[in-house]
Amino acid sequence: MTRTIIHTDDAPAAVGPYSQAVRSGNLVFTAGQIGLDPATGELREGLEAQTEQVLSNLKAVLRAAGADMDRIVKTTIYLTDMADFATVNGIYARHFEDAPPARSTVAVAALPLGALVEIEAVAALEEAT
């Protein structure tokens, strides 16, 4: 099994001992992305801005791995407040209009750096590299 570490400066650096993503065979496993602006390292203000930034960060990591959003087969969304589900769901839906991936949404007590939302993904590349 080959394992390739994925890194891009177009997404925030890891805030711990983990990789932004790992490619194994034809699968890409991303780390959870939070709403950090990669240019400033600051957490965006508010749920909507954080959710948009999370999805932008996810796109950047996938692009670095040779994938894009339409290659995602599964996501997991972590929310600090399940009352935010409808708002996050609406923003998420705009990024996955056609054939959205499988998804789980989980409420958690807290997220790194006080984030309100975190999303991780698994994407399938067209062929193993």
Secondary structure by P-SEA (a helix, b strand, c coil): cbbbbbbbccccccccccccccccccbbbbccccccccccccccccaaaaaaaaaaaaaaaaaaaccccccccbbbbbbccccaaaaaaaaaaaacccccccbbbbbcccccccccbbbbbcccccccc
